[in-house]
Amino acid sequence: MYAVGYDIANSSRRTRIRSVLRQATPLWQKPFFVLDQSRHDALALWRELLPHLDEDHDGLALVAIASPRPRHGLSVTAAPAGSGIFLFG
């Protein structure tokens, strides 16, 4: 499972990134998305997003997170997995 966050300066680039991410997952609260995908699929999505960014003005983060697990009747929405962070910009 992965979390994706963005900080896109330009409105048209931001709209394009948001559109691609919304197609990939129903789990989002702008500007954050949760991808319940394999590492391979998450990195493929990452490569799809990169051409739409301006490396001087935009930021995009893909972070591996642990799967949510119920604990004492509550759900943990995301916990750091510590397996990697990828940053652009």
N, CA and C atoms as an extended XYZ file, in Angstrom:
267
Properties=species:S:1:pos:R:3:atomname:S:1:resname:S:1:resid:I:1 pbc="F F F"
N         0.856       -1.169        0.000 N   MET     1
C         0.000        0.000        0.000 CA  MET     1
C         0.901        1.230        0.000 C   MET     1
N         0.480        2.248       -0.721 N   TYR     2
C         1.280        3.460       -0.869 CA  TYR     2
C         0.416        4.692       -0.672 C   TYR     2
N         1.014        5.756       -0.182 N   ALA     3
C         0.370        7.062       -0.109 CA  ALA     3
C         1.069        7.965       -1.109 C   ALA     3
N         0.282        8.779       -1.783 N   VAL     4
C         0.818        9.743       -2.746 CA  VAL     4
C         0.345       11.120       -2.323 C   VAL     4
N         1.259       12.067       -2.291 N   GLY     5
C         0.917       13.451       -2.000 CA  GLY     5
C         1.559       14.354       -3.029 C   GLY     5
N         0.934       15.492       -3.292 N   TYR     6
C         1.507       16.395       -4.271 CA  TYR     6
C         1.408       17.845       -3.830 C   TYR     6
N         2.282       18.650       -4.385 N   ASP     7
C         2.258       20.100       -4.241 CA  ASP     7
C         2.579       20.632       -5.629 C   ASP     7
N         1.539       20.912       -6.414 N   ILE     8
C         1.683       21.302       -7.807 CA  ILE     8
C         1.323       22.778       -7.939 C   ILE     8
N         2.259       23.573       -8.451 N   ALA     9
C         2.078       25.017       -8.528 CA  ALA     9
C         1.076       25.449       -9.597 C   ALA     9
N         1.062       24.791      -10.726 N   ASN    10
C         0.243       25.183      -11.862 CA  ASN    10
C        -1.100       24.455      -11.851 C   ASN    10
N        -2.178       25.182      -12.047 N   SER    11
C        -3.514       24.611      -11.969 CA  SER    11
C        -3.758       23.515      -13.005 C   SER    11
N        -3.337       23.697      -14.242 N   SER    12
C        -3.588       22.676      -15.262 CA  SER    12
C        -2.768       21.411      -14.998 C   SER    12
N        -1.517       21.559      -14.526 N   ARG    13
C        -0.713       20.380      -14.179 CA  ARG    13
C        -1.325       19.666      -12.972 C   ARG    13
N        -1.779       20.444      -11.992 N   ARG    14
C        -2.398       19.871      -10.787 CA  ARG    14
C        -3.668       19.088      -11.164 C   ARG    14
N        -4.483       19.646      -12.053 N   THR    15
C        -5.702       18.976      -12.499 CA  THR    15
C        -5.371       17.666      -13.196 C   THR    15
N        -4.339       17.650      -14.034 N   ARG    16
C        -3.942       16.432      -14.749 CA  ARG    16
C        -3.464       15.358      -13.761 C   ARG    16
N        -2.620       15.730      -12.816 N   ILE    17
C        -2.113       14.786      -11.811 CA  ILE    17
C        -3.277       14.225      -10.993 C   ILE    17
N        -4.166       15.103      -10.553 N   ARG    18
C        -5.311       14.680       -9.748 CA  ARG    18
C        -6.215       13.729      -10.541 C   ARG    18
N        -6.402       14.003      -11.816 N   SER    19
C        -7.228       13.147      -12.665 CA  SER    19
C        -6.644       11.742      -12.797 C   SER    19
N        -5.344       11.660      -13.025 N   VAL    20
C        -4.683       10.346      -13.146 CA  VAL    20
C        -4.793        9.585      -11.827 C   VAL    20
N        -4.568       10.267      -10.707 N   LEU    21
C        -4.639        9.609       -9.409 CA  LEU    21
C        -6.069        9.168       -9.068 C   LEU    21
N        -7.055        9.963       -9.413 N   ARG    22
C        -8.449        9.580       -9.138 CA  ARG    22
C        -8.861        8.355       -9.952 C   ARG    22
N        -8.278        8.186      -11.127 N   GLN    23
C        -8.555        6.995      -11.920 CA  GLN    23
C        -7.903        5.765      -11.295 C   GLN    23
N        -6.795        5.974      -10.594 N   ALA    24
C        -6.045        4.857      -10.007 CA  ALA    24
C        -6.637        4.366       -8.693 C   ALA    24
N        -7.338        5.240       -7.968 N   THR    25
C        -7.830        4.849       -6.639 CA  THR    25
C        -9.040        5.677       -6.222 C   THR    25
N        -9.994        5.047       -5.549 N   PRO    26
C       -11.124        5.802       -5.003 CA  PRO    26
C       -10.791        6.406       -3.627 C   PRO    26
N        -9.623        6.067       -3.080 N   LEU    27
C        -9.237        6.494       -1.735 CA  LEU    27
C        -8.403        7.764       -1.795 C   LEU    27
N        -9.036        8.911       -1.609 N   TRP    28
C        -8.283       10.157       -1.670 CA  TRP    28
C        -8.957       11.244       -0.841 C   TRP    28
N        -8.134       12.164       -0.419 N   GLN    29
C        -8.572       13.406        0.194 CA  GLN    29
C        -7.508       14.408       -0.186 C   GLN    29
N        -7.813       15.238       -1.184 N   LYS    30
C        -6.784       16.055       -1.806 CA  LYS    30
C        -5.914       16.758       -0.785 C   LYS    30
N        -4.645       16.869       -1.018 N   PRO    31
C        -3.883       16.311       -2.141 CA  PRO    31
C        -3.245       14.952       -1.823 C   PRO    31
N        -3.921       14.102       -1.068 N   PHE    32
C        -3.365       12.802       -0.701 CA  PHE    32
C        -4.231       11.664       -1.230 C   PHE    32
N        -3.570       10.623       -1.688 N   PHE    33
C        -4.228        9.453       -2.243 CA  PHE    33
C        -3.622        8.209       -1.623 C   PHE    33
N        -4.435        7.177       -1.414 N   VAL    34
C        -3.939        5.886       -0.945 CA  VAL    34
C        -4.088        4.887       -2.078 C   VAL    34
N        -2.988        4.268       -2.462 N   LEU    35
C        -2.978        3.280       -3.534 CA  LEU    35
C        -2.861        1.893       -2.930 C   LEU    35
N        -3.866        1.076       -3.110 N   ASP    36
C        -3.806       -0.306       -2.656 CA  ASP    36
C        -3.324       -1.136       -3.848 C   ASP    36
N        -2.055       -0.949       -4.199 N   GLN    37
C        -1.470       -1.559       -5.390 CA  GLN    37
C        -0.140       -2.208       -5.039 C   GLN    37
N         0.312       -3.048       -5.940 N   SER    38
C         1.631       -3.649       -5.779 CA  SER    38
C         2.702       -2.581       -6.001 C   SER    38
N         3.912       -2.879       -5.575 N   ARG    39
C         5.038       -1.958       -5.789 CA  ARG    39
C         5.209       -1.695       -7.279 C   ARG    39
N         5.108       -2.738       -8.079 N   HIS    40
C         5.256       -2.609       -9.535 CA  HIS    40
C         4.230       -1.626      -10.105 C   HIS    40
N         2.951       -1.781       -9.715 N   ASP    41
C         1.892       -0.913      -10.223 CA  ASP    41
C         2.039        0.518       -9.709 C   ASP    41
N         2.436        0.683       -8.451 N   ALA    42
C         2.632        2.022       -7.892 CA  ALA    42
C         3.757        2.748       -8.625 C   ALA    42
N         4.847        2.048       -8.914 N   LEU    43
C         5.954        2.677       -9.643 CA  LEU    43
C         5.581        2.963      -11.089 C   LEU    43
N         4.742        2.130      -11.697 N   ALA    44
C         4.264        2.405      -13.055 CA  ALA    44
C         3.421        3.683      -13.064 C   ALA    44
N         2.564        3.848      -12.060 N   LEU    45
C         1.773        5.067      -11.943 CA  LEU    45
C         2.691        6.273      -11.738 C   LEU    45
N         3.694        6.114      -10.904 N   TRP    46
C         4.688        7.171      -10.653 CA  TRP    46
C         5.321        7.629      -11.968 C   TRP    46
N         5.732        6.661      -12.792 N   ARG    47
C         6.350        6.999      -14.084 CA  ARG    47
C         5.353        7.688      -15.013 C   ARG    47
N         4.076        7.349      -14.899 N   GLU    48
C         3.041        7.999      -15.705 CA  GLU    48
C         2.860        9.462      -15.292 C   GLU    48
N         3.019        9.758      -14.006 N   LEU    49
C         2.820       11.114      -13.499 CA  LEU    49
C         3.990       12.044      -13.782 C   LEU    49
N         5.204       11.527      -13.791 N   LEU    50
C         6.400       12.369      -13.901 CA  LEU    50
C         6.411       13.333      -15.087 C   LEU    50
N         6.003       12.931      -16.278 N   PRO    51
C         6.042       13.872      -17.405 CA  PRO    51
C         5.134       15.084      -17.235 C   PRO    51
N         4.179       15.033      -16.317 N   HIS    52
C         3.233       16.129      -16.109 CA  HIS    52
C         3.719       17.126      -15.064 C   HIS    52
N         4.906       16.923      -14.525 N   LEU    53
C         5.429       17.794      -13.467 CA  LEU    53
C         6.490       18.746      -13.990 C   LEU    53
N         6.578       19.889      -13.347 N   ASP    54
C         7.666       20.843      -13.584 CA  ASP    54
C         8.641       20.657      -12.424 C   ASP    54
N         9.814       20.122      -12.707 N   GLU    55
C        10.732       19.789      -11.616 CA  GLU    55
C        11.239       21.004      -10.854 C   GLU    55
N        11.062       22.205      -11.386 N   ASP    56
C        11.487       23.411      -10.674 CA  ASP    56
C        10.418       23.954       -9.736 C   ASP    56
N         9.157       23.547       -9.928 N   HIS    57
C         8.072       24.141       -9.154 CA  HIS    57
C         7.140       23.152       -8.459 C   HIS    57
N         7.162       21.886       -8.855 N   ASP    58
C         6.201       20.916       -8.336 CA  ASP    58
C         6.866       19.876       -7.444 C   ASP    58
N         6.075       19.279       -6.585 N   GLY    59
C         6.551       18.192       -5.735 CA  GLY    59
C         5.566       17.042       -5.750 C   GLY    59
N         6.094       15.830       -5.694 N   LEU    60
C         5.263       14.634       -5.664 CA  LEU    60
C         5.973       13.622       -4.783 C   LEU    60
N         5.245       13.005       -3.867 N   ALA    61
C         5.838       12.018       -2.964 CA  ALA    61
C         5.054       10.721       -3.050 C   ALA    61
N         5.784        9.611       -3.096 N   LEU    62
C         5.202        8.267       -3.047 CA  LEU    62
C         5.835        7.579       -1.853 C   LEU    62
N         4.999        7.179       -0.889 N   VAL    63
C         5.498        6.628        0.366 CA  VAL    63
C         4.848        5.272        0.618 C   VAL    63
N         5.659        4.260        0.890 N   ALA    64
C         5.124        2.941        1.255 CA  ALA    64
C         4.569        3.029        2.670 C   ALA    64
N         3.358        2.517        2.853 N   ILE    65
C         2.732        2.514        4.182 CA  ILE    65
C         2.256        1.106        4.499 C   ILE    65
N         2.067        0.838        5.769 N   ALA    66
C         1.552       -0.463        6.194 CA  ALA    66
C         0.058       -0.529        5.923 C   ALA    66
N        -0.437       -1.716        5.704 N   SER    67
C        -1.878       -1.904        5.532 CA  SER    67
C        -2.591       -1.591        6.836 C   SER    67
N        -3.780       -0.983        6.749 N   PRO    68
C        -4.536       -0.706        7.977 CA  PRO    68
C        -4.879       -1.996        8.712 C   PRO    68
N        -4.767       -1.973       10.043 N   ARG    69
C        -5.102       -3.129       10.864 CA  ARG    69
C        -5.973       -2.664       12.027 C   ARG    69
N        -7.071       -3.357       12.279 N   PRO    70
C        -7.895       -2.981       13.437 CA  PRO    70
C        -7.111       -3.154       14.738 C   PRO    70
N        -7.303       -2.246       15.656 N   ARG    71
C        -6.644       -2.328       16.961 CA  ARG    71
C        -7.612       -1.824       18.012 C   ARG    71
N        -8.025       -2.704       18.892 N   HIS    72
C        -8.946       -2.340       19.963 CA  HIS    72
C       -10.210       -1.680       19.419 C   HIS    72
N       -10.734       -2.218       18.321 N   GLY    73
C       -11.962       -1.690       17.763 CA  GLY    73
C       -11.795       -0.469       16.886 C   GLY    73
N       -10.584        0.022       16.775 N   LEU    74
C       -10.327        1.191       15.928 CA  LEU    74
C        -9.494        0.758       14.727 C   LEU    74
N        -9.554        1.515       13.665 N   SER    75
C        -8.730        1.221       12.495 CA  SER    75
C        -7.601        2.231       12.397 C   SER    75
N        -6.430        1.743       12.132 N   VAL    76
C        -5.284        2.613       11.860 CA  VAL    76
C        -5.325        2.897       10.373 C   VAL    76
N        -5.376        4.152        9.985 N   THR    77
C        -5.521        4.459        8.564 CA  THR    77
C        -4.214        4.324        7.807 C   THR    77
N        -3.107        4.647        8.425 N   ALA    78
C        -1.812        4.498        7.747 CA  ALA    78
C        -0.710        4.546        8.789 C   ALA    78
N         0.234        3.670        8.636 N   ALA    79
C         1.390        3.662        9.527 CA  ALA    79
C         2.640        3.595        8.667 C   ALA    79
N         3.678        4.334        9.006 N   PRO    80
C         4.891        4.303        8.194 CA  PRO    80
C         5.470        2.899        8.120 C   PRO    80
N         5.809        2.482        6.926 N   ALA    81
C         6.411        1.169        6.738 CA  ALA    81
C         7.930        1.263        6.803 C   ALA    81
N         8.459        2.449        6.599 N   GLY    82
C         9.903        2.628        6.664 CA  GLY    82
C        10.646        2.014        5.494 C   GLY    82
N         9.914        1.611        4.454 N   SER    83
C        10.585        0.923        3.351 CA  SER    83
C        10.994        1.866        2.233 C   SER    83
N        10.642        3.121        2.322 N   GLY    84
C        11.143        4.026        1.297 CA  GLY    84
C        10.263        5.207        1.038 C   GLY    84
N        10.901        6.246        0.615 N   ILE    85
C        10.235        7.477        0.190 CA  ILE    85
C        10.875        7.880       -1.123 C   ILE    85
N        10.059        8.292       -2.051 N   PHE    86
C        10.556        8.776       -3.321 CA  PHE    86
C        10.079       10.208       -3.461 C   PHE    86
N        10.961       11.145       -3.698 N   LEU    87
C        10.586       12.539       -3.814 CA  LEU    87
C        10.997       13.080       -5.179 C   LEU    87
N        10.162       13.953       -5.721 N   PHE    88
C        10.460       14.626       -6.971 CA  PHE    88
C        10.196       16.098       -6.747 C   PHE    88
N        11.171       16.935       -7.032 N   GLY    89
C        10.982       18.371       -6.924 CA  GLY    89
C        11.353       18.941       -5.589 C   GLY    89
